[in-house]
């Protein structure tokens, strides 16, 4: 669950960077909508939406504060997606031949 939370934090930082970039593009419509981040870990999403962090690790507390701030500022939104529907999930594991064929099409 910690790795999903770290990935959620990194995706949130990238989303914030993209929104800041789009603000400087004159032809881009304003206001810029929140970027939806899909995650297959309900525990990571619940931790992100929880107002209080009760863990012990300092680096996770910092990431929790970052995600909480991005959610409250409307920079990102989070959405749960099942592992079987997650397009990128098979690429994080060893693939069978059939999965390689399906993924490359």
N, CA, C and O atoms as a printed pandas DataFrame, in Angstrom:
     atom_number atom_name residue_name chain_id  residue_number  x_coord  y_coord  z_coord
0              1         N          UNK        A               1    0.820   -1.184    0.000
1              2        CA          UNK        A               1    0.000    0.000    0.000
2              3         C          UNK        A               1    0.871    1.257    0.000
3              4         O          UNK        A               1    0.479    2.286   -0.551
4              5         N          UNK        A               2    2.029    1.174    0.608
5              6        CA          UNK        A               2    2.908    2.339    0.653
6              7         C          UNK        A               2    3.385    2.725   -0.745
7              8         O          UNK        A               2    3.497    3.910   -1.061
8              9         N          UNK        A               3    3.665    1.732   -1.574
9             10        CA          UNK        A               3    4.144    2.037   -2.927
10            11         C          UNK        A               3    3.059    2.718   -3.758
11            12         O          UNK        A               3    3.356    3.621   -4.540
12            13         N          UNK        A               4    1.795    2.290   -3.594
13            14        CA          UNK        A               4    0.705    2.948   -4.310
14            15         C          UNK        A               4    0.538    4.385   -3.843
15            16         O          UNK        A               4    0.234    5.273   -4.639
16            17         N          UNK        A               5    0.737    4.609   -2.550
17            18        CA          UNK        A               5    0.605    5.958   -2.010
18            19         C          UNK        A               5    1.716    6.862   -2.537
19            20         O          UNK        A               5    1.478    8.031   -2.844
20            21         N          UNK        A               6    2.923    6.323   -2.641
21            22        CA          UNK        A               6    4.039    7.093   -3.197
22            23         C          UNK        A               6    3.777    7.407   -4.664
23            24         O          UNK        A               6    4.049    8.517   -5.122
24            25         N          UNK        A               7    3.245    6.426   -5.408
25            26        CA          UNK        A               7    2.916    6.653   -6.823
26            27         C          UNK        A               7    1.819    7.701   -6.963
27            28         O          UNK        A               7    1.855    8.515   -7.886
28            29         N          UNK        A               8    0.844    7.688   -6.053
29            30        CA          UNK        A               8   -0.222    8.687   -6.072
30            31         C          UNK        A               8    0.350   10.081   -5.834
31            32         O          UNK        A               8   -0.068   11.044   -6.477
32            33         N          UNK        A               9    1.292   10.188   -4.924
33            34        CA          UNK        A               9    1.951   11.468   -4.655
34            35         C          UNK        A               9    2.716   11.959   -5.879
35            36         O          UNK        A               9    2.613   13.129   -6.246
36            37         N          UNK        A              10    3.474   11.081   -6.506
37            38        CA          UNK        A              10    4.245   11.475   -7.693
38            39         C          UNK        A              10    3.321   11.879   -8.838
39            40         O          UNK        A              10    3.596   12.852   -9.541
40            41         N          UNK        A              11    2.231   11.144   -9.030
41            42        CA          UNK        A              11    1.271   11.505  -10.081
42            43         C          UNK        A              11    0.628   12.853   -9.777
43            44         O          UNK        A              11    0.375   13.640  -10.689
44            45         N          UNK        A              12    0.363   13.123   -8.505
45            46        CA          UNK        A              12   -0.188   14.418   -8.117
46            47         C          UNK        A              12    0.767   15.560   -8.392
47            48         O          UNK        A              12    0.348   16.630   -8.833
48            49         N          UNK        A              13    2.050   15.342   -8.134
49            50        CA          UNK        A              13    3.051   16.374   -8.428
50            51         C          UNK        A              13    3.128   16.647   -9.927
51            52         O          UNK        A              13    3.241   17.799  -10.346
52            53         N          UNK        A              14    3.067   15.589  -10.735
53            54        CA          UNK        A              14    3.081   15.757  -12.193
54            55         C          UNK        A              14    1.828   16.482  -12.671
55            56         O          UNK        A              14    1.897   17.313  -13.577
56            57         N          UNK        A              15    0.684   16.170  -12.066
57            58        CA          UNK        A              15   -0.565   16.834  -12.442
58            59         C          UNK        A              15   -0.497   18.323  -12.122
59            60         O          UNK        A              15   -0.952   19.154  -12.909
60            61         N          UNK        A              16    0.067   18.655  -10.975
61            62        CA          UNK        A              16    0.212   20.066  -10.607
62            63         C          UNK        A              16    1.131   20.780  -11.596
63            64         O          UNK        A              16    0.852   21.911  -11.993
64            65         N          UNK        A              17    2.219   20.132  -11.993
65            66        CA          UNK        A              17    3.143   20.716  -12.958
66            67         C          UNK        A              17    2.442   20.945  -14.295
67            68         O          UNK        A              17    2.622   21.993  -14.916
68            69         N          UNK        A              18    1.642   19.968  -14.745
69            70        CA          UNK        A              18    0.915   20.116  -16.011
70            71         C          UNK        A              18   -0.088   21.262  -15.950
71            72         O          UNK        A              18   -0.221   22.022  -16.909
72            73         N          UNK        A              19   -0.791   21.389  -14.831
73            74        CA          UNK        A              19   -1.745   22.491  -14.702
74            75         C          UNK        A              19   -1.031   23.834  -14.728
75            76         O          UNK        A              19   -1.515   24.777  -15.355
76            77         N          UNK        A              20    0.103   23.935  -14.062
77            78        CA          UNK        A              20    0.864   25.185  -14.093
78            79         C          UNK        A              20    1.341   25.500  -15.503
79            80         O          UNK        A              20    1.343   26.663  -15.907
80            81         N          UNK        A              21    1.743   24.485  -16.257
81            82        CA          UNK        A              21    2.160   24.680  -17.641
82            83         C          UNK        A              21    0.988   25.158  -18.498
83            84         O          UNK        A              21    1.140   26.074  -19.306
84            85         N          UNK        A              22   -0.173   24.540  -18.320
85            86        CA          UNK        A              22   -1.340   24.900  -19.136
86            87         C          UNK        A              22   -1.836   26.312  -18.846
87            88         O          UNK        A              22   -2.445   26.941  -19.712
88            89         N          UNK        A              23   -1.587   26.816  -17.648
89            90        CA          UNK        A              23   -1.988   28.183  -17.329
90            91         C          UNK        A              23   -1.242   29.206  -18.173
91            92         O          UNK        A              23   -1.769   30.285  -18.442
92            93         N          UNK        A              24   -0.021   28.882  -18.596
93            94        CA          UNK        A              24    0.786   29.809  -19.385
94            95         C          UNK        A              24    0.534   29.696  -20.883
95            96         O          UNK        A              24    1.060   30.502  -21.651
96            97         N          UNK        A              25   -0.254   28.721  -21.318
97            98        CA          UNK        A              25   -0.578   28.584  -22.733
98            99         C          UNK        A              25   -1.782   29.478  -23.012
99           100         O          UNK        A              25   -2.862   29.230  -22.475
100          101         N          UNK        A              26   -1.624   30.511  -23.837
101          102        CA          UNK        A              26   -2.705   31.484  -24.023
102          103         C          UNK        A              26   -3.972   30.885  -24.636
103          104         O          UNK        A              26   -5.071   31.344  -24.325
104          105         N          UNK        A              27   -3.848   29.890  -25.486
105          106        CA          UNK        A              27   -5.014   29.337  -26.174
106          107         C          UNK        A              27   -5.751   28.282  -25.353
107          108         O          UNK        A              27   -6.815   27.819  -25.764
108          109         N          UNK        A              28   -5.210   27.898  -24.214
109          110        CA          UNK        A              28   -5.846   26.864  -23.400
110          111         C          UNK        A              28   -7.013   27.472  -22.628
111          112         O          UNK        A              28   -6.856   28.531  -22.021
112          113         N          UNK        A              29   -8.186   26.823  -22.638
113          114        CA          UNK        A              29   -9.345   27.394  -21.934
114          115         C          UNK        A              29   -9.118   27.435  -20.420
115          116         O          UNK        A              29   -8.534   26.525  -19.832
116          117         N          UNK        A              30   -9.591   28.501  -19.825
117          118        CA          UNK        A              30   -9.484   28.675  -18.380
118          119         C          UNK        A              30  -10.889   28.613  -17.798
119          120         O          UNK        A              30  -11.809   28.997  -18.520
120          121         N          UNK        A              31  -11.142   28.191  -16.626
121          122        CA          UNK        A              31  -10.230   27.573  -15.676
122          123         C          UNK        A              31   -9.908   26.134  -16.076
123          124         O          UNK        A              31  -10.667   25.494  -16.804
124          125         N          UNK        A              32   -8.800   25.649  -15.600
125          126        CA          UNK        A              32   -8.343   24.302  -15.917
126          127         C          UNK        A              32   -8.992   23.325  -14.940
127          128         O          UNK        A              32   -8.964   23.520  -13.725
128          129         N          UNK        A              33   -9.572   22.276  -15.502
129          130        CA          UNK        A              33  -10.257   21.284  -14.670
130          131         C          UNK        A              33   -9.248   20.451  -13.881
131          132         O          UNK        A              33   -8.073   20.362  -14.237
132          133         N          UNK        A              34   -9.737   19.851  -12.812
133          134        CA          UNK        A              34   -8.892   18.969  -12.005
134          135         C          UNK        A              34   -8.528   17.725  -12.811
135          136         O          UNK        A              34   -9.325   17.236  -13.611
136          137         N          UNK        A              35   -7.338   17.229  -12.593
137          138        CA          UNK        A              35   -6.859   16.036  -13.279
138          139         C          UNK        A              35   -7.208   14.827  -12.421
139          140         O          UNK        A              35   -6.887   14.783  -11.233
140          141         N          UNK        A              36   -7.871   13.844  -13.033
141          142        CA          UNK        A              36   -8.305   12.644  -12.318
142          143         C          UNK        A              36   -7.190   11.601  -12.347
143          144         O          UNK        A              36   -6.678   11.251  -13.410
144          145         N          UNK        A              37   -6.828   11.119  -11.179
145          146        CA          UNK        A              37   -5.812   10.078  -11.051
146          147         C          UNK        A              37   -6.521    8.791  -10.650
147          148         O          UNK        A              37   -7.234    8.749   -9.648
148          149         N          UNK        A              38   -6.318    7.749  -11.439
149          150        CA          UNK        A              38   -6.924    6.449  -11.172
150          151         C          UNK        A              38   -5.961    5.610  -10.344
151          152         O          UNK        A              38   -4.757    5.599  -10.600
152          153         N          UNK        A              39   -6.497    4.910   -9.352
153          154        CA          UNK        A              39   -5.681    4.090   -8.465
154          155         C          UNK        A              39   -6.429    2.795   -8.180
155          156         O          UNK        A              39   -7.650    2.802   -8.025
156          157         N          UNK        A              40   -5.696    1.678   -8.109
157          158        CA          UNK        A              40   -6.346    0.399   -7.839
158          159         C          UNK        A              40   -6.216   -0.025   -6.379
159          160         O          UNK        A              40   -6.488   -1.179   -6.048
160          161         N          UNK        A              41   -5.812    0.872   -5.519
161          162        CA          UNK        A              41   -5.675    0.575   -4.097
162          163         C          UNK        A              41   -6.675    1.415   -3.306
163          164         O          UNK        A              41   -6.523    2.629   -3.170
164          165         N          UNK        A              42   -7.702    0.737   -2.786
165          166        CA          UNK        A              42   -8.691    1.455   -1.986
166          167         C          UNK        A              42   -8.073    1.974   -0.693
167          168         O          UNK        A              42   -8.488    3.015   -0.183
168          169         N          UNK        A              43   -7.094    1.265   -0.162
169          170        CA          UNK        A              43   -6.435    1.711    1.065
170          171         C          UNK        A              43   -5.671    3.013    0.834
171          172         O          UNK        A              43   -5.707    3.910    1.676
172          173         N          UNK        A              44   -4.984    3.120   -0.293
173          174        CA          UNK        A              44   -4.243    4.351   -0.599
174          175         C          UNK        A              44   -5.201    5.516   -0.812
175          176         O          UNK        A              44   -4.924    6.633   -0.374
176          177         N          UNK        A              45   -6.329    5.266   -1.483
177          178        CA          UNK        A              45   -7.311    6.333   -1.696
178          179         C          UNK        A              45   -7.946    6.766   -0.380
179          180         O          UNK        A              45   -8.168    7.957   -0.160
180          181         N          UNK        A              46   -8.240    5.803    0.497
181          182        CA          UNK        A              46   -8.821    6.143    1.797
182          183         C          UNK        A              46   -7.833    6.948    2.630
183          184         O          UNK        A              46   -8.222    7.894    3.315
184          185         N          UNK        A              47   -6.560    6.577    2.575
185          186        CA          UNK        A              47   -5.545    7.320    3.320
186          187         C          UNK        A              47   -5.401    8.737    2.771
187          188         O          UNK        A              47   -5.211    9.685    3.533
188          189         N          UNK        A              48   -5.492    8.878    1.451
189          190        CA          UNK        A              48   -5.352   10.205    0.842
190          191         C          UNK        A              48   -6.501   11.121    1.240
191          192         O          UNK        A              48   -6.297   12.316    1.452
192          193         N          UNK        A              49   -7.702   10.572    1.343
193          194        CA          UNK        A              49   -8.873   11.387    1.671
194          195         C          UNK        A              49   -9.043   11.603    3.167
195          196         O          UNK        A              49   -9.827   12.457    3.580
196          197         N          UNK        A              50   -8.320   10.842    3.986
197          198        CA          UNK        A              50   -8.399   10.987    5.426
198          199         C          UNK        A              50   -7.714   12.286    5.836
199          200         O          UNK        A              50   -6.602   12.574    5.391
200          201         N          UNK        A              51   -8.368   13.056    6.670
201          202        CA          UNK        A              51   -7.834   14.364    7.063
202          203         C          UNK        A              51   -6.635   14.247    8.000
203          204         O          UNK        A              51   -5.797   15.147    8.044
204          205         N          UNK        A              52   -6.547   13.160    8.741
205          206        CA          UNK        A              52   -5.492   13.013    9.736
206          207         C          UNK        A              52   -4.601   11.836    9.349
207          208         O          UNK        A              52   -5.091   10.750    9.038
208          209         N          UNK        A              53   -3.301   12.059    9.369
209          210        CA          UNK        A              53   -2.353   10.975    9.119
210          211         C          UNK        A              53   -1.903   10.429   10.456
211          212         O          UNK        A              53   -1.414   11.178   11.301
212          213         N          UNK        A              54   -2.065    9.117   10.659
213          214        CA          UNK        A              54   -1.717    8.525   11.943
214          215         C          UNK        A              54   -0.549    7.549   11.846
215          216         O          UNK        A              54   -0.369    6.711   12.730
216          217         N          UNK        A              55    0.233    7.647   10.798
217          218        CA          UNK        A              55    1.379    6.753   10.623
218          219         C          UNK        A              55    2.614    7.269   11.327
219          220         O          UNK        A              55    2.602    8.325   11.960
220          221         N          UNK        A              56    3.670    6.508   11.204
221          222        CA          UNK        A              56    4.896    6.852   11.906
222          223         C          UNK        A              56    5.983    7.376   10.982
223          224         O          UNK        A              56    6.886    8.081   11.434
224          225         N          UNK        A              57    5.916    7.048    9.708
225          226        CA          UNK        A              57    6.984    7.423    8.785
226          227         C          UNK        A              57    6.872    8.890    8.386
227          228         O          UNK        A              57    5.813    9.357    7.969
228          229         N          UNK        A              58    7.970    9.596    8.520
229          230        CA          UNK        A              58    7.977   11.027    8.215
230          231         C          UNK        A              58    7.791   11.287    6.720
231          232         O          UNK        A              58    7.075   12.213    6.338
232          233         N          UNK        A              59    8.435   10.470    5.863
233          234        CA          UNK        A              59    8.337   10.705    4.424
234          235         C          UNK        A              59    6.923   10.442    3.913
235          236         O          UNK        A              59    6.486   11.089    2.962
236          237         N          UNK        A              60    6.208    9.511    4.521
237          238        CA          UNK        A              60    4.821    9.265    4.118
238          239         C          UNK        A              60    3.929   10.401    4.617
239          240         O          UNK        A              60    2.982   10.783    3.930
240          241         N          UNK        A              61    4.212   10.936    5.784
241          242        CA          UNK        A              61    3.435   12.070    6.304
242          243         C          UNK        A              61    3.553   13.264    5.364
243          244         O          UNK        A              61    2.565   13.952    5.108
244          245         N          UNK        A              62    4.749   13.513    4.850
245          246        CA          UNK        A              62    4.957   14.612    3.901
246          247         C          UNK        A              62    4.149   14.367    2.623
247          248         O          UNK        A              62    3.516   15.288    2.107
248          249         N          UNK        A              63    4.165   13.146    2.115
249          250        CA          UNK        A              63    3.400   12.815    0.903
250          251         C          UNK        A              63    1.900   12.945    1.156
251          252         O          UNK        A              63    1.159   13.409    0.290
252          253         N          UNK        A              64    1.455   12.534    2.346
253          254        CA          UNK        A              64    0.040   12.661    2.694
254          255         C          UNK        A              64   -0.380   14.121    2.693
255          256         O          UNK        A              64   -1.444   14.459    2.173
256          257         N          UNK        A              65    0.433   14.980    3.262
257          258        CA          UNK        A              65    0.114   16.411    3.280
258          259         C          UNK        A              65    0.064   16.986    1.872
259          260         O          UNK        A              65   -0.786   17.824    1.574
260          261         N          UNK        A              66    0.973   16.541    1.000
261          262        CA          UNK        A              66    0.983   17.016   -0.385
262          263         C          UNK        A              66   -0.295   16.607   -1.104
263          264         O          UNK        A              66   -0.932   17.433   -1.758
264          265         N          UNK        A              67   -0.671   15.342   -0.987
265          266        CA          UNK        A              67   -1.881   14.850   -1.660
266          267         C          UNK        A              67   -3.120   15.536   -1.104
267          268         O          UNK        A              67   -4.011   15.926   -1.858
268          269         N          UNK        A              68   -3.175   15.684    0.222
269          270        CA          UNK        A              68   -4.323   16.341    0.853
270          271         C          UNK        A              68   -4.474   17.775    0.356
271          272         O          UNK        A              68   -5.589   18.240    0.119
272          273         N          UNK        A              69   -3.352   18.475    0.197
273          274        CA          UNK        A              69   -3.384   19.853   -0.293
274          275         C          UNK        A              69   -3.835   19.902   -1.752
275          276         O          UNK        A              69   -4.636   20.762   -2.116
276          277         N          UNK        A              70   -3.334   18.991   -2.594
277          278        CA          UNK        A              70   -3.734   18.968   -4.003
278          279         C          UNK        A              70   -5.221   18.652   -4.147
279          280         O          UNK        A              70   -5.893   19.226   -5.003
280          281         N          UNK        A              71   -5.736   17.749   -3.322
281          282        CA          UNK        A              71   -7.168   17.428   -3.361
282          283         C          UNK        A              71   -8.013   18.618   -2.910
283          284         O          UNK        A              71   -9.028   18.929   -3.534
284          285         N          UNK        A              72   -7.604   19.280   -1.837
285          286        CA          UNK        A              72   -8.398   20.403   -1.322
286          287         C          UNK        A              72   -8.342   21.618   -2.240
287          288         O          UNK        A              72   -9.293   22.398   -2.285
288          289         N          UNK        A              73   -7.233   21.793   -2.978
289          290        CA          UNK        A              73   -7.112   22.913   -3.914
290          291         C          UNK        A              73   -7.775   22.637   -5.258
291          292         O          UNK        A              73   -7.853   23.528   -6.103
292          293         N          UNK        A              74   -8.249   21.422   -5.463
293          294        CA          UNK        A              74   -8.915   21.092   -6.718
294          295         C          UNK        A              74   -7.969   20.846   -7.874
295          296         O          UNK        A              74   -8.383   20.886   -9.033
296          297         N          UNK        A              75   -6.708   20.592   -7.579
297          298        CA          UNK        A              75   -5.738   20.301   -8.634
298          299         C          UNK        A              75   -5.965   18.892   -9.163
299          300         O          UNK        A              75   -5.910   18.661  -10.371
300          301         N          UNK        A              76   -6.222   17.939   -8.245
301          302        CA          UNK        A              76   -6.449   16.555   -8.645
302          303         C          UNK        A              76   -7.736   16.031   -8.031
303          304         O          UNK        A              76   -8.238   16.567   -7.042
304          305         N          UNK        A              77   -8.254   14.985   -8.631
305          306        CA          UNK        A              77   -9.297   14.162   -8.040
306          307         C          UNK        A              77   -8.803   12.730   -8.130
307          308         O          UNK        A              77   -7.957   12.415   -8.967
308          309         N          UNK        A              78   -9.322   11.862   -7.278
309          310        CA          UNK        A              78   -8.915   10.464   -7.314
310          311         C          UNK        A              78  -10.125    9.600   -7.593
311          312         O          UNK        A              78  -11.250    9.933   -7.221
312          313         N          UNK        A              79   -9.871    8.485   -8.254
313          314        CA          UNK        A              79  -10.939    7.563   -8.609
314          315         C          UNK        A              79  -10.406    6.144   -8.501
315          316         O          UNK        A              79   -9.266    5.867   -8.874
316          317         N          UNK        A              80  -11.241    5.250   -7.989
317          318        CA          UNK        A              80  -10.848    3.848   -7.868
318          319         C          UNK        A              80  -11.116    3.127   -9.178
319          320         O          UNK        A              80  -12.163    3.311   -9.799
320          321         N          UNK        A              81  -10.164    2.308   -9.590
321          322        CA          UNK        A              81  -10.322    1.463  -10.769
322          323         C          UNK        A              81   -9.887    0.053  -10.371
323          324         O          UNK        A              81   -8.852   -0.122   -9.728
324          325         N          UNK        A              82  -10.671   -0.939  -10.751
325          326        CA          UNK        A              82  -10.333   -2.322  -10.412
326          327         C          UNK        A              82   -9.046   -2.728  -11.113
327          328         O          UNK        A              82   -8.733   -2.231  -12.195
328          329         N          UNK        A              83   -8.309   -3.630  -10.492
329          330        CA          UNK        A              83   -7.028   -4.064  -11.059
330          331         C          UNK        A              83   -7.188   -4.658  -12.447
331          332         O          UNK        A              83   -6.336   -4.457  -13.312
332          333         N          UNK        A              84   -8.275   -5.387  -12.664
333          334        CA          UNK        A              84   -8.457   -6.005  -13.985
334          335         C          UNK        A              84   -8.766   -4.968  -15.059
335          336         O          UNK        A              84   -8.552   -5.228  -16.243
336          337         N          UNK        A              85   -9.267   -3.794  -14.665
337          338        CA          UNK        A              85   -9.566   -2.722  -15.615
338          339         C          UNK        A              85   -8.431   -1.704  -15.728
339          340         O          UNK        A              85   -8.501   -0.788  -16.548
340          341         N          UNK        A              86   -7.403   -1.854  -14.925
341          342        CA          UNK        A              86   -6.281   -0.924  -14.919
342          343         C          UNK        A              86   -5.342   -1.265  -16.073
343          344         O          UNK        A              86   -4.742   -2.340  -16.090
344          345         N          UNK        A              87   -5.215   -0.370  -17.018
345          346        CA          UNK        A              87   -4.419   -0.620  -18.217
346          347         C          UNK        A              87   -2.942   -0.794  -17.879
347          348         O          UNK        A              87   -2.274   -1.638  -18.476
348          349         N          UNK        A              88   -2.426   -0.025  -16.949
349          350        CA          UNK        A              88   -0.996   -0.063  -16.641
350          351         C          UNK        A              88   -0.624   -1.170  -15.661
351          352         O          UNK        A              88    0.559   -1.483  -15.525
352          353         N          UNK        A              89   -1.586   -1.767  -14.980
353          354        CA          UNK        A              89   -1.281   -2.750  -13.944
354          355         C          UNK        A              89   -0.524   -3.974  -14.458
355          356         O          UNK        A              89    0.409   -4.410  -13.783
356          357         N          UNK        A              90   -0.866   -4.555  -15.608
357          358        CA          UNK        A              90   -0.097   -5.722  -16.071
358          359         C          UNK        A              90    1.367   -5.402  -16.344
359          360         O          UNK        A              90    2.206   -6.303  -16.320
360          361         N          UNK        A              91    1.685   -4.158  -16.598
361          362        CA          UNK        A              91    3.064   -3.789  -16.894
362          363         C          UNK        A              91    3.935   -3.725  -15.646
363          364         O          UNK        A              91    5.149   -3.553  -15.750
364          365         N          UNK        A              92    3.329   -3.863  -14.459
365          366        CA          UNK        A              92    4.093   -3.851  -13.215
366          367         C          UNK        A              92    4.395   -5.257  -12.721
367          368         O          UNK        A              92    5.029   -5.426  -11.680
368          369         N          UNK        A              93    3.948   -6.260  -13.455
369          370        CA          UNK        A              93    4.128   -7.653  -13.049
370          371         C          UNK        A              93    4.723   -8.442  -14.201
371          372         O          UNK        A              93    4.833   -7.942  -15.320
372          373         N          UNK        A              94    5.103   -9.671  -13.919
373          374        CA          UNK        A              94    5.551  -10.559  -14.978
374          375         C          UNK        A              94    4.381  -10.904  -15.885
375          376         O          UNK        A              94    3.286  -11.188  -15.401
376          377         N          UNK        A              95    4.599  -10.883  -17.181
377          378        CA          UNK        A              95    3.511  -11.096  -18.124
378          379         C          UNK        A              95    3.604  -12.461  -18.781
379          380         O          UNK        A              95    4.690  -12.946  -19.097
380          381         N          UNK        A              96    2.452  -13.066  -18.978
381          382        CA          UNK        A              96    2.391  -14.271  -19.793
382          383         C          UNK        A              96    2.401  -13.852  -21.262
383          384         O          UNK        A              96    2.224  -12.676  -21.580
384          385         N          UNK        A              97    2.605  -14.797  -22.129
385          386        CA          UNK        A              97    2.643  -14.499  -23.560
386          387         C          UNK        A              97    1.324  -13.873  -24.023
387          388         O          UNK        A              97    1.324  -12.940  -24.826
388          389         N          UNK        A              98    0.212  -14.384  -23.518
389          390        CA          UNK        A              98   -1.097  -13.862  -23.914
390          391         C          UNK        A              98   -1.260  -12.406  -23.492
391          392         O          UNK        A              98   -1.795  -11.595  -24.249
392          393         N          UNK        A              99   -0.803  -12.075  -22.297
393          394        CA          UNK        A              99   -0.915  -10.695  -21.828
394          395         C          UNK        A              99   -0.039   -9.757  -22.647
395          396         O          UNK        A              99   -0.417   -8.610  -22.885
396          397         N          UNK        A             100    1.121  -10.226  -23.078
397          398        CA          UNK        A             100    1.988   -9.404  -23.918
398          399         C          UNK        A             100    1.295   -9.113  -25.239
399          400         O          UNK        A             100    1.324   -7.979  -25.719
400          401         N          UNK        A             101    0.675  -10.120  -25.827
401          402        CA          UNK        A             101   -0.020   -9.939  -27.104
402          403         C          UNK        A             101   -1.176   -8.960  -26.940
403          404         O          UNK        A             101   -1.364   -8.081  -27.781
404          405         N          UNK        A             102   -1.955   -9.102  -25.866
405          406        CA          UNK        A             102   -3.096   -8.209  -25.637
406          407         C          UNK        A             102   -2.619   -6.784  -25.372
407          408         O          UNK        A             102   -3.227   -5.833  -25.862
408          409         N          UNK        A             103   -1.550   -6.622  -24.612
409          410        CA          UNK        A             103   -1.053   -5.298  -24.248
410          411         C          UNK        A             103   -0.469   -4.551  -25.437
411          412         O          UNK        A             103   -0.572   -3.326  -25.506
412          413         N          UNK        A             104    0.142   -5.264  -26.372
413          414        CA          UNK        A             104    0.799   -4.602  -27.499
414          415         C          UNK        A             104   -0.144   -4.255  -28.631
415          416         O          UNK        A             104    0.269   -3.589  -29.580
416          417         N          UNK        A             105   -1.380   -4.677  -28.570
417          418        CA          UNK        A             105   -2.337   -4.351  -29.643
418          419         C          UNK        A             105   -3.020   -3.053  -29.406
419          420         O          UNK        A             105   -3.852   -2.637  -30.213
